[in-house]
Amino acid sequence: MRDLEIHKKIILDIVEDAKNYDLFLENLTISPIKGTKGNTEYLAKFSKKNIFSDKEMEEMIDNNIREEK
């Protein structure tokens, strides 16, 4: 997917789903390896400890999506 707003929505959906398993986003970065169709891939680290507020987490996601441009 190349639309950055779609990337953000999907990442937020995954983060919300992970909360159902008591997992919280700890770090997010762009993978140096592109997908098979040239799409941007992301690497996410989740932990049992919630260290970010929702606002901080969304800023982290936004910062990584902006890096993609």
PQR file with spaces between the fields and no chain letter, atoms N, CA, C, O and H, PARSE charges and radii, in Angstrom:
ATOM       1  N    MET     1       0.839   -1.177    0.000 -0.4000 1.5000
ATOM       2  CA   MET     1       0.000    0.000    0.000 -0.0000 2.0000
ATOM       3  C    MET     1       0.877    1.231    0.000  0.5500 1.7000
ATOM       4  O    MET     1       1.882    1.296    0.707 -0.5500 1.4000
ATOM       5  N    ARG     2       0.496    2.182   -0.781 -0.4000 1.5000
ATOM       6  CA   ARG     2       1.326    3.371   -0.911 -0.0000 2.0000
ATOM       7  C    ARG     2       0.677    4.617   -0.306  0.5500 1.7000
ATOM       8  O    ARG     2       1.355    5.626   -0.113 -0.5500 1.4000
ATOM       9  H    ARG     2      -0.321    2.129   -1.355  0.4000 1.0000
ATOM      10  N    ASP     3      -0.596    4.564   -0.009 -0.4000 1.5000
ATOM      11  CA   ASP     3      -1.281    5.709    0.590 -0.0000 2.0000
ATOM      12  C    ASP     3      -0.935    5.760    2.077  0.5500 1.7000
ATOM      13  O    ASP     3      -1.241    4.829    2.821 -0.5500 1.4000
ATOM      14  H    ASP     3      -1.146    3.744   -0.165  0.4000 1.0000
ATOM      15  N    LEU     4      -0.299    6.845    2.505 -0.4000 1.5000
ATOM      16  CA   LEU     4       0.193    6.938    3.875 -0.0000 2.0000
ATOM      17  C    LEU     4      -0.919    6.935    4.914  0.5500 1.7000
ATOM      18  O    LEU     4      -0.721    6.436    6.022 -0.5500 1.4000
ATOM      19  H    LEU     4      -0.051    7.602    1.900  0.4000 1.0000
ATOM      20  N    GLU     5      -2.076    7.479    4.582 -0.4000 1.5000
ATOM      21  CA   GLU     5      -3.196    7.456    5.535 -0.0000 2.0000
ATOM      22  C    GLU     5      -3.693    6.024    5.743  0.5500 1.7000
ATOM      23  O    GLU     5      -4.115    5.660    6.841 -0.5500 1.4000
ATOM      24  H    GLU     5      -2.237    7.885    3.683  0.4000 1.0000
ATOM      25  N    ILE     6      -3.641    5.227    4.694 -0.4000 1.5000
ATOM      26  CA   ILE     6      -4.027    3.816    4.830 -0.0000 2.0000
ATOM      27  C    ILE     6      -3.000    3.097    5.702  0.5500 1.7000
ATOM      28  O    ILE     6      -3.370    2.285    6.549 -0.5500 1.4000
ATOM      29  H    ILE     6      -3.299    5.523    3.802  0.4000 1.0000
ATOM      30  N    HIS     7      -1.715    3.389    5.502 -0.4000 1.5000
ATOM      31  CA   HIS     7      -0.672    2.805    6.353 -0.0000 2.0000
ATOM      32  C    HIS     7      -0.964    3.116    7.817  0.5500 1.7000
ATOM      33  O    HIS     7      -0.924    2.229    8.670 -0.5500 1.4000
ATOM      34  H    HIS     7      -1.415    4.050    4.814  0.4000 1.0000
ATOM      35  N    LYS     8      -1.256    4.379    8.099 -0.4000 1.5000
ATOM      36  CA   LYS     8      -1.508    4.792    9.483 -0.0000 2.0000
ATOM      37  C    LYS     8      -2.707    4.058   10.061  0.5500 1.7000
ATOM      38  O    LYS     8      -2.656    3.583   11.196 -0.5500 1.4000
ATOM      39  H    LYS     8      -1.288    5.100    7.406  0.4000 1.0000
ATOM      40  N    LYS     9      -3.782    3.961    9.295 -0.4000 1.5000
ATOM      41  CA   LYS     9      -4.984    3.282    9.787 -0.0000 2.0000
ATOM      42  C    LYS     9      -4.696    1.816   10.093  0.5500 1.7000
ATOM      43  O    LYS     9      -5.131    1.299   11.122 -0.5500 1.4000
ATOM      44  H    LYS     9      -3.824    4.347    8.374  0.4000 1.0000
ATOM      45  N    ILE    10      -3.971    1.152    9.213 -0.4000 1.5000
ATOM      46  CA   ILE    10      -3.668   -0.265    9.425 -0.0000 2.0000
ATOM      47  C    ILE    10      -2.777   -0.446   10.651  0.5500 1.7000
ATOM      48  O    ILE    10      -3.008   -1.348   11.457 -0.5500 1.4000
ATOM      49  H    ILE    10      -3.618    1.572    8.377  0.4000 1.0000
ATOM      50  N    ILE    11      -1.769    0.400   10.797 -0.4000 1.5000
ATOM      51  CA   ILE    11      -0.892    0.306   11.969 -0.0000 2.0000
ATOM      52  C    ILE    11      -1.692    0.543   13.247  0.5500 1.7000
ATOM      53  O    ILE    11      -1.528   -0.191   14.221 -0.5500 1.4000
ATOM      54  H    ILE    11      -1.581    1.133   10.143  0.4000 1.0000
ATOM      55  N    LEU    12      -2.551    1.554   13.254 -0.4000 1.5000
ATOM      56  CA   LEU    12      -3.382    1.822   14.439 -0.0000 2.0000
ATOM      57  C    LEU    12      -4.311    0.651   14.736  0.5500 1.7000
ATOM      58  O    LEU    12      -4.524    0.315   15.901 -0.5500 1.4000
ATOM      59  H    LEU    12      -2.685    2.150   12.462  0.4000 1.0000
ATOM      60  N    ASP    13      -4.868    0.023   13.700 -0.4000 1.5000
ATOM      61  CA   ASP    13      -5.733   -1.151   13.895 -0.0000 2.0000
ATOM      62  C    ASP    13      -4.953   -2.296   14.542  0.5500 1.7000
ATOM      63  O    ASP    13      -5.455   -2.959   15.450 -0.5500 1.4000
ATOM      64  H    ASP    13      -4.695    0.296   12.754  0.4000 1.0000
ATOM      65  N    ILE    14      -3.731   -2.524   14.076 -0.4000 1.5000
ATOM      66  CA   ILE    14      -2.898   -3.589   14.647 -0.0000 2.0000
ATOM      67  C    ILE    14      -2.568   -3.283   16.105  0.5500 1.7000
ATOM      68  O    ILE    14      -2.624   -4.167   16.960 -0.5500 1.4000
ATOM      69  H    ILE    14      -3.323   -1.985   13.338  0.4000 1.0000
ATOM      70  N    VAL    15      -2.225   -2.026   16.384 -0.4000 1.5000
ATOM      71  CA   VAL    15      -1.905   -1.620   17.756 -0.0000 2.0000
ATOM      72  C    VAL    15      -3.118   -1.830   18.666  0.5500 1.7000
ATOM      73  O    VAL    15      -2.975   -2.322   19.786 -0.5500 1.4000
ATOM      74  H    VAL    15      -2.179   -1.307   15.690  0.4000 1.0000
ATOM      75  N    GLU    16      -4.293   -1.465   18.196 -0.4000 1.5000
ATOM      76  CA   GLU    16      -5.513   -1.650   18.992 -0.0000 2.0000
ATOM      77  C    GLU    16      -5.807   -3.132   19.211  0.5500 1.7000
ATOM      78  O    GLU    16      -6.178   -3.530   20.315 -0.5500 1.4000
ATOM      79  H    GLU    16      -4.409   -1.065   17.286  0.4000 1.0000
ATOM      80  N    ASP    17      -5.647   -3.950   18.175 -0.4000 1.5000
ATOM      81  CA   ASP    17      -5.867   -5.394   18.317 -0.0000 2.0000
ATOM      82  C    ASP    17      -4.883   -6.003   19.309  0.5500 1.7000
ATOM      83  O    ASP    17      -5.254   -6.882   20.088 -0.5500 1.4000
ATOM      84  H    ASP    17      -5.346   -3.626   17.278  0.4000 1.0000
ATOM      85  N    ALA    18      -3.641   -5.549   19.289 -0.4000 1.5000
ATOM      86  CA   ALA    18      -2.621   -6.075   20.200 -0.0000 2.0000
ATOM      87  C    ALA    18      -2.994   -5.817   21.658  0.5500 1.7000
ATOM      88  O    ALA    18      -2.660   -6.610   22.537 -0.5500 1.4000
ATOM      89  H    ALA    18      -3.340   -4.835   18.657  0.4000 1.0000
ATOM      90  N    LYS    19      -3.685   -4.710   21.913 -0.4000 1.5000
ATOM      91  CA   LYS    19      -4.102   -4.395   23.285 -0.0000 2.0000
ATOM      92  C    LYS    19      -5.017   -5.478   23.853  0.5500 1.7000
ATOM      93  O    LYS    19      -5.052   -5.683   25.067 -0.5500 1.4000
ATOM      94  H    LYS    19      -3.957   -4.065   21.198  0.4000 1.0000
ATOM      95  N    ASN    20      -5.760   -6.175   22.984 -0.4000 1.5000
ATOM      96  CA   ASN    20      -6.614   -7.279   23.439 -0.0000 2.0000
ATOM      97  C    ASN    20      -5.795   -8.409   24.051  0.5500 1.7000
ATOM      98  O    ASN    20      -6.328   -9.226   24.803 -0.5500 1.4000
ATOM      99  H    ASN    20      -5.731   -6.009   21.998  0.4000 1.0000
ATOM     100  N    TYR    21      -4.514   -8.459   23.736 -0.4000 1.5000
ATOM     101  CA   TYR    21      -3.601   -9.478   24.259 -0.0000 2.0000
ATOM     102  C    TYR    21      -2.614   -8.879   25.259  0.5500 1.7000
ATOM     103  O    TYR    21      -1.572   -9.464   25.555 -0.5500 1.4000
ATOM     104  H    TYR    21      -4.081   -7.796   23.126  0.4000 1.0000
ATOM     105  N    ASP    22      -2.963   -7.712   25.768 -0.4000 1.5000
ATOM     106  CA   ASP    22      -2.116   -6.982   26.722 -0.0000 2.0000
ATOM     107  C    ASP    22      -0.720   -6.724   26.162  0.5500 1.7000
ATOM     108  O    ASP    22       0.279   -6.829   26.874 -0.5500 1.4000
ATOM     109  H    ASP    22      -3.810   -7.237   25.528  0.4000 1.0000
ATOM     110  N    LEU    23      -0.670   -6.385   24.880 -0.4000 1.5000
ATOM     111  CA   LEU    23       0.580   -6.007   24.227 -0.0000 2.0000
ATOM     112  C    LEU    23       0.472   -4.560   23.773  0.5500 1.7000
ATOM     113  O    LEU    23      -0.556   -4.140   23.241 -0.5500 1.4000
ATOM     114  H    LEU    23      -1.481   -6.299   24.302  0.4000 1.0000
ATOM     115  N    PHE    24       1.541   -3.802   23.990 -0.4000 1.5000
ATOM     116  CA   PHE    24       1.530   -2.377   23.698 -0.0000 2.0000
ATOM     117  C    PHE    24       2.724   -2.023   22.814  0.5500 1.7000
ATOM     118  O    PHE    24       3.814   -2.573   22.970 -0.5500 1.4000
ATOM     119  H    PHE    24       2.376   -4.144   24.422  0.4000 1.0000
ATOM     120  N    LEU    25       2.502   -1.110   21.898 -0.4000 1.5000
ATOM     121  CA   LEU    25       3.557   -0.695   20.986 -0.0000 2.0000
ATOM     122  C    LEU    25       4.686   -0.029   21.765  0.5500 1.7000
ATOM     123  O    LEU    25       4.467    0.917   22.521 -0.5500 1.4000
ATOM     124  H    LEU    25       1.616   -0.664   21.772  0.4000 1.0000
ATOM     125  N    GLU    26       5.888   -0.540   21.564 -0.4000 1.5000
ATOM     126  CA   GLU    26       7.067    0.021   22.219 -0.0000 2.0000
ATOM     127  C    GLU    26       7.952    0.763   21.218  0.5500 1.7000
ATOM     128  O    GLU    26       8.590    1.760   21.557 -0.5500 1.4000
ATOM     129  H    GLU    26       6.066   -1.308   20.950  0.4000 1.0000
ATOM     130  N    ASN    27       7.982    0.263   19.981 -0.4000 1.5000
ATOM     131  CA   ASN    27       8.804    0.916   18.972 -0.0000 2.0000
ATOM     132  C    ASN    27       8.279    0.550   17.590  0.5500 1.7000
ATOM     133  O    ASN    27       7.699   -0.518   17.396 -0.5500 1.4000
ATOM     134  H    ASN    27       7.463   -0.547   19.705  0.4000 1.0000
ATOM     135  N    LEU    28       8.487    1.441   16.645 -0.4000 1.5000
ATOM     136  CA   LEU    28       8.066    1.234   15.262 -0.0000 2.0000
ATOM     137  C    LEU    28       9.112    1.858   14.360  0.5500 1.7000
ATOM     138  O    LEU    28       9.585    2.966   14.613 -0.5500 1.4000
ATOM     139  H    LEU    28       8.958    2.309   16.804  0.4000 1.0000
ATOM     140  N    THR    29       9.469    1.144   13.314 -0.4000 1.5000
ATOM     141  CA   THR    29      10.443    1.669   12.361 -0.0000 2.0000
ATOM     142  C    THR    29      10.133    1.132   10.971  0.5500 1.7000
ATOM     143  O    THR    29       9.445    0.123   10.817 -0.5500 1.4000
ATOM     144  H    THR    29       9.085    0.243   13.109  0.4000 1.0000
ATOM     145  N    ILE    30      10.645    1.815    9.976 -0.4000 1.5000
ATOM     146  CA   ILE    30      10.473    1.365    8.602 -0.0000 2.0000
ATOM     147  C    ILE    30      11.509    0.283    8.328  0.5500 1.7000
ATOM     148  O    ILE    30      12.688    0.456    8.639 -0.5500 1.4000
ATOM     149  H    ILE    30      11.204    2.635   10.100  0.4000 1.0000
ATOM     150  N    SER    31      11.077   -0.826    7.751 -0.4000 1.5000
ATOM     151  CA   SER    31      11.992   -1.901    7.398 -0.0000 2.0000
ATOM     152  C    SER    31      12.893   -1.461    6.247  0.5500 1.7000
ATOM     153  O    SER    31      12.437   -0.786    5.325 -0.5500 1.4000
ATOM     154  H    SER    31      10.120   -0.967    7.499  0.4000 1.0000
ATOM     155  N    PRO    32      14.164   -1.837    6.298 -0.5600 1.5000
ATOM     156  CA   PRO    32      15.046   -1.516    5.171  0.2800 2.0000
ATOM     157  C    PRO    32      14.739   -2.370    3.940  0.5500 1.7000
ATOM     158  O    PRO    32      15.234   -2.090    2.849 -0.5500 1.4000
ATOM     159  N    ILE    33      13.931   -3.399    4.115 -0.4000 1.5000
ATOM     160  CA   ILE    33      13.582   -4.309    3.022 -0.0000 2.0000
ATOM     161  C    ILE    33      12.177   -3.982    2.538  0.5500 1.7000
ATOM     162  O    ILE    33      11.236   -3.954    3.331 -0.5500 1.4000
ATOM     163  H    ILE    33      13.528   -3.627    5.001  0.4000 1.0000
ATOM     164  N    LYS    34      12.030   -3.738    1.258 -0.4000 1.5000
ATOM     165  CA   LYS    34      10.716   -3.473    0.661 -0.0000 2.0000
ATOM     166  C    LYS    34       9.972   -4.792    0.469  0.5500 1.7000
ATOM     167  O    LYS    34      10.587   -5.855    0.387 -0.5500 1.4000
ATOM     168  H    LYS    34      12.794   -3.760    0.613  0.4000 1.0000
ATOM     169  N    GLY    35       8.647   -4.711    0.398 -0.4000 1.5000
ATOM     170  CA   GLY    35       7.834   -5.877    0.104 -0.0000 2.0000
ATOM     171  C    GLY    35       8.054   -6.335   -1.332  0.5500 1.7000
ATOM     172  O    GLY    35       8.734   -5.661   -2.106 -0.5500 1.4000
ATOM     173  H    GLY    35       8.148   -3.847    0.465  0.4000 1.0000
ATOM     174  N    THR    36       7.478   -7.480   -1.686 -0.4000 1.5000
ATOM     175  CA   THR    36       7.701   -8.050   -3.019 -0.0000 2.0000
ATOM     176  C    THR    36       7.221   -7.145   -4.142  0.5500 1.7000
ATOM     177  O    THR    36       7.725   -7.228   -5.262 -0.5500 1.4000
ATOM     178  H    THR    36       6.926   -8.027   -1.057  0.4000 1.0000
ATOM     179  N    LYS    37       6.259   -6.286   -3.858 -0.4000 1.5000
ATOM     180  CA   LYS    37       5.752   -5.357   -4.874 -0.0000 2.0000
ATOM     181  C    LYS    37       6.297   -3.946   -4.667  0.5500 1.7000
ATOM     182  O    LYS    37       5.767   -2.985   -5.224 -0.5500 1.4000
ATOM     183  H    LYS    37       5.849   -6.218   -2.948  0.4000 1.0000
ATOM     184  N    GLY    38       7.352   -3.822   -3.869 -0.4000 1.5000
ATOM     185  CA   GLY    38       7.964   -2.516   -3.634 -0.0000 2.0000
ATOM     186  C    GLY    38       7.303   -1.710   -2.535  0.5500 1.7000
ATOM     187  O    GLY    38       7.624   -0.537   -2.344 -0.5500 1.4000
ATOM     188  H    GLY    38       7.783   -4.603   -3.416  0.4000 1.0000
ATOM     189  N    ASN    39       6.384   -2.328   -1.814 -0.4000 1.5000
ATOM     190  CA   ASN    39       5.685   -1.620   -0.744 -0.0000 2.0000
ATOM     191  C    ASN    39       6.572   -1.444    0.483  0.5500 1.7000
ATOM     192  O    ASN    39       7.474   -2.242    0.737 -0.5500 1.4000
ATOM     193  H    ASN    39       6.123   -3.281   -1.970  0.4000 1.0000
ATOM     194  N    THR    40       6.300   -0.400    1.223 -0.4000 1.5000
ATOM     195  CA   THR    40       7.002   -0.166    2.478 -0.0000 2.0000
ATOM     196  C    THR    40       6.499   -1.149    3.521  0.5500 1.7000
ATOM     197  O    THR    40       5.295   -1.369    3.661 -0.5500 1.4000
ATOM     198  H    THR    40       5.567    0.248    1.016  0.4000 1.0000
ATOM     199  N    GLU    41       7.433   -1.734    4.245 -0.4000 1.5000
ATOM     200  CA   GLU    41       7.114   -2.633    5.350 -0.0000 2.0000
ATOM     201  C    GLU    41       7.570   -1.958    6.640  0.5500 1.7000
ATOM     202  O    GLU    41       8.491   -1.141    6.627 -0.5500 1.4000
ATOM     203  H    GLU    41       8.410   -1.555    4.131  0.4000 1.0000
ATOM     204  N    TYR    42       6.931   -2.299    7.741 -0.4000 1.5000
ATOM     205  CA   TYR    42       7.278   -1.729    9.040 -0.0000 2.0000
ATOM     206  C    TYR    42       7.656   -2.845    9.999  0.5500 1.7000
ATOM     207  O    TYR    42       7.172   -3.971    9.884 -0.5500 1.4000
ATOM     208  H    TYR    42       6.183   -2.963    7.751  0.4000 1.0000
ATOM     209  N    LEU    43       8.518   -2.521   10.937 -0.4000 1.5000
ATOM     210  CA   LEU    43       8.880   -3.428   12.017 -0.0000 2.0000
ATOM     211  C    LEU    43       8.355   -2.815   13.306  0.5500 1.7000
ATOM     212  O    LEU    43       8.592   -1.641   13.591 -0.5500 1.4000
ATOM     213  H    LEU    43       8.911   -1.607   11.030  0.4000 1.0000
ATOM     214  N    ALA    44       7.642   -3.619   14.080 -0.4000 1.5000
ATOM     215  CA   ALA    44       7.068   -3.121   15.329 -0.0000 2.0000
ATOM     216  C    ALA    44       7.519   -3.999   16.486  0.5500 1.7000
ATOM     217  O    ALA    44       7.616   -5.220   16.358 -0.5500 1.4000
ATOM     218  H    ALA    44       7.450   -4.573   13.849  0.4000 1.0000
ATOM     219  N    LYS    45       7.788   -3.368   17.599 -0.4000 1.5000
ATOM     220  CA   LYS    45       8.124   -4.083   18.828 -0.0000 2.0000
ATOM     221  C    LYS    45       7.004   -3.821   19.827  0.5500 1.7000
ATOM     222  O    LYS    45       6.646   -2.674   20.096 -0.5500 1.4000
ATOM     223  H    LYS    45       7.709   -2.376   17.703  0.4000 1.0000
ATOM     224  N    PHE    46       6.460   -4.902   20.369 -0.4000 1.5000
ATOM     225  CA   PHE    46       5.398   -4.804   21.362 -0.0000 2.0000
ATOM     226  C    PHE    46       5.911   -5.345   22.686  0.5500 1.7000
ATOM     227  O    PHE    46       6.777   -6.219   22.715 -0.5500 1.4000
ATOM     228  H    PHE    46       6.750   -5.834   20.150  0.4000 1.0000
ATOM     229  N    SER    47       5.375   -4.822   23.778 -0.4000 1.5000
ATOM     230  CA   SER    47       5.738   -5.320   25.102 -0.0000 2.0000
ATOM     231  C    SER    47       4.500   -5.346   25.983  0.5500 1.7000
ATOM     232  O    SER    47       3.447   -4.826   25.617 -0.5500 1.4000
ATOM     233  H    SER    47       4.671   -4.112   23.754  0.4000 1.0000
ATOM     234  N    LYS    48       4.643   -5.954   27.139 -0.4000 1.5000
ATOM     235  CA   LYS    48       3.540   -6.036   28.100 -0.0000 2.0000
ATOM     236  C    LYS    48       3.368   -4.735   28.878  0.5500 1.7000
ATOM     237  O    LYS    48       2.351   -4.534   29.542 -0.5500 1.4000
ATOM     238  H    LYS    48       5.499   -6.376   27.437  0.4000 1.0000
ATOM     239  N    LYS    49       4.354   -3.862   28.796 -0.4000 1.5000
ATOM     240  CA   LYS    49       4.322   -2.612   29.555 -0.0000 2.0000
ATOM     241  C    LYS    49       3.923   -1.466   28.632  0.5500 1.7000
ATOM     242  O    LYS    49       4.524   -1.272   27.576 -0.5500 1.4000
ATOM     243  H    LYS    49       5.180   -4.026   28.257  0.4000 1.0000
ATOM     244  N    ASN    50       2.923   -0.722   29.029 -0.4000 1.5000
ATOM     245  CA   ASN    50       2.466    0.426   28.249 -0.0000 2.0000
ATOM     246  C    ASN    50       3.284    1.649   28.659  0.5500 1.7000
ATOM     247  O    ASN    50       3.055    2.232   29.719 -0.5500 1.4000
ATOM     248  H    ASN    50       2.435   -0.879   29.887  0.4000 1.0000
ATOM     249  N    ILE    51       4.240    2.033   27.810 -0.4000 1.5000
ATOM     250  CA   ILE    51       5.145    3.128   28.177 -0.0000 2.0000
ATOM     251  C    ILE    51       4.794    4.446   27.499  0.5500 1.7000
ATOM     252  O    ILE    51       5.376    5.480   27.825 -0.5500 1.4000
ATOM     253  H    ILE    51       4.426    1.560   26.949  0.4000 1.0000
ATOM     254  N    PHE    52       3.849    4.424   26.556 -0.4000 1.5000
ATOM     255  CA   PHE    52       3.477    5.637   25.830 -0.0000 2.0000
ATOM     256  C    PHE    52       2.002    5.960   26.023  0.5500 1.7000
ATOM     257  O    PHE    52       1.163    5.065   26.126 -0.5500 1.4000
ATOM     258  H    PHE    52       3.376    3.583   26.291  0.4000 1.0000
ATOM     259  N    SER    53       1.702    7.247   26.071 -0.4000 1.5000
ATOM     260  CA   SER    53       0.300    7.664   26.021 -0.0000 2.0000
ATOM     261  C    SER    53      -0.188    7.444   24.593  0.5500 1.7000
ATOM     262  O    SER    53       0.617    7.242   23.684 -0.5500 1.4000
ATOM     263  H    SER    53       2.383    7.975   25.987  0.4000 1.0000
ATOM     264  N    ASP    54      -1.493    7.482   24.396 -0.4000 1.5000
ATOM     265  CA   ASP    54      -2.038    7.329   23.041 -0.0000 2.0000
ATOM     266  C    ASP    54      -1.487    8.406   22.114  0.5500 1.7000
ATOM     267  O    ASP    54      -1.194    8.140   20.948 -0.5500 1.4000
ATOM     268  H    ASP    54      -2.147    7.646   25.134  0.4000 1.0000
ATOM     269  N    LYS    55      -1.347    9.621   22.635 -0.4000 1.5000
ATOM     270  CA   LYS    55      -0.826   10.727   21.820 -0.0000 2.0000
ATOM     271  C    LYS    55       0.626   10.469   21.416  0.5500 1.7000
ATOM     272  O    LYS    55       0.990   10.672   20.258 -0.5500 1.4000
ATOM     273  H    LYS    55      -1.585    9.837   23.582  0.4000 1.0000
ATOM     274  N    GLU    56       1.452   10.025   22.356 -0.4000 1.5000
ATOM     275  CA   GLU    56       2.860    9.735   22.050 -0.0000 2.0000
ATOM     276  C    GLU    56       2.988    8.603   21.033  0.5500 1.7000
ATOM     277  O    GLU    56       3.828    8.656   20.135 -0.5500 1.4000
ATOM     278  H    GLU    56       1.156    9.860   23.297  0.4000 1.0000
ATOM     279  N    MET    57       2.150    7.582   21.183 -0.4000 1.5000
ATOM     280  CA   MET    57       2.175    6.460   20.261 -0.0000 2.0000
ATOM     281  C    MET    57       1.800    6.912   18.855  0.5500 1.7000
ATOM     282  O    MET    57       2.440    6.518   17.880 -0.5500 1.4000
ATOM     283  H    MET    57       1.467    7.539   21.912  0.4000 1.0000
ATOM     284  N    GLU    58       0.770    7.735   18.752 -0.4000 1.5000
ATOM     285  CA   GLU    58       0.347    8.226   17.444 -0.0000 2.0000
ATOM     286  C    GLU    58       1.423    9.116   16.820  0.5500 1.7000
ATOM     287  O    GLU    58       1.619    9.087   15.605 -0.5500 1.4000
ATOM     288  H    GLU    58       0.250    8.055   19.544  0.4000 1.0000
ATOM     289  N    GLU    59       2.119    9.903   17.638 -0.4000 1.5000
ATOM     290  CA   GLU    59       3.226   10.721   17.131 -0.0000 2.0000
ATOM     291  C    GLU    59       4.346    9.838   16.583  0.5500 1.7000
ATOM     292  O    GLU    59       4.937   10.153   15.549 -0.5500 1.4000
ATOM     293  H    GLU    59       1.960    9.926   18.625  0.4000 1.0000
ATOM     294  N    MET    60       4.639    8.732   17.275 -0.4000 1.5000
ATOM     295  CA   MET    60       5.664    7.808   16.798 -0.0000 2.0000
ATOM     296  C    MET    60       5.273    7.239   15.433  0.5500 1.7000
ATOM     297  O    MET    60       6.104    7.152   14.529 -0.5500 1.4000
ATOM     298  H    MET    60       4.160    8.476   18.114  0.4000 1.0000
ATOM     299  N    ILE    61       4.021    6.858   15.295 -0.4000 1.5000
ATOM     300  CA   ILE    61       3.524    6.333   14.024 -0.0000 2.0000
ATOM     301  C    ILE    61       3.619    7.407   12.944  0.5500 1.7000
ATOM     302  O    ILE    61       4.116    7.148   11.849 -0.5500 1.4000
ATOM     303  H    ILE    61       3.346    6.929   16.030  0.4000 1.0000
ATOM     304  N    ASP    62       3.146    8.603   13.251 -0.4000 1.5000
ATOM     305  CA   ASP    62       3.202    9.706   12.278 -0.0000 2.0000
ATOM     306  C    ASP    62       4.637    9.994   11.840  0.5500 1.7000
ATOM     307  O    ASP    62       4.895   10.204   10.655 -0.5500 1.4000
ATOM     308  H    ASP    62       2.742    8.813   14.141  0.4000 1.0000
ATOM     309  N    ASN    63       5.571   10.004   12.793 -0.4000 1.5000
ATOM     310  CA   ASN    63       6.972   10.285   12.463 -0.0000 2.0000
ATOM     311  C    ASN    63       7.539    9.242   11.508  0.5500 1.7000
ATOM     312  O    ASN    63       8.286    9.583   10.590 -0.5500 1.4000
ATOM     313  H    ASN    63       5.361    9.833   13.756  0.4000 1.0000
ATOM     314  N    ASN    64       7.194    7.985   11.714 -0.4000 1.5000
ATOM     315  CA   ASN    64       7.692    6.932   10.832 -0.0000 2.0000
ATOM     316  C    ASN    64       7.048    6.997    9.462  0.5500 1.7000
ATOM     317  O    ASN    64       7.704    6.737    8.453 -0.5500 1.4000
ATOM     318  H    ASN    64       6.588    7.708   12.460  0.4000 1.0000
ATOM     319  N    ILE    65       5.788    7.337    9.417 -0.4000 1.5000
ATOM     320  CA   ILE    65       5.110    7.441    8.126 -0.0000 2.0000
ATOM     321  C    ILE    65       5.676    8.618    7.344  0.5500 1.7000
ATOM     322  O    ILE    65       5.835    8.528    6.127 -0.5500 1.4000
ATOM     323  H    ILE    65       5.255    7.548   10.237  0.4000 1.0000
ATOM     324  N    ARG    66       5.981    9.716    8.022 -0.4000 1.5000
ATOM     325  CA   ARG    66       6.581   10.876    7.350 -0.0000 2.0000
ATOM     326  C    ARG    66       7.965   10.544    6.799  0.5500 1.7000
ATOM     327  O    ARG    66       8.346   11.033    5.735 -0.5500 1.4000
ATOM     328  H    ARG    66       5.852    9.789    9.011  0.4000 1.0000
ATOM     329  N    GLU    67       8.719    9.713    7.522 -0.4000 1.5000
ATOM     330  CA   GLU    67      10.052    9.304    7.060 -0.0000 2.0000
ATOM     331  C    GLU    67       9.974    8.573    5.732  0.5500 1.7000
ATOM     332  O    GLU    67      10.913    8.601    4.936 -0.5500 1.4000
ATOM     333  H    GLU    67       8.411    9.316    8.386  0.4000 1.0000
ATOM     334  N    GLU    68       8.850    7.924    5.502 -0.4000 1.5000
ATOM     335  CA   GLU    68       8.686    7.130    4.290 -0.0000 2.0000
ATOM     336  C    GLU    68       8.661    7.996    3.043  0.5500 1.7000
ATOM     337  O    GLU    68       9.105    7.564    1.979 -0.5500 1.4000
ATOM     338  H    GLU    68       8.087    7.901    6.148  0.4000 1.0000
ATOM     339  N    LYS    69       8.153    9.201    3.160 -0.4000 1.5000
ATOM     340  CA   LYS    69       7.988   10.075    1.983 -0.0000 2.0000
ATOM     341  C    LYS    69       9.289   10.311    1.258  0.5500 1.7000
ATOM     342  O    LYS    69       9.316   11.021    0.253 -0.5500 1.4000
ATOM     343  H    LYS    69       7.792    9.553    4.024  0.4000 1.0000
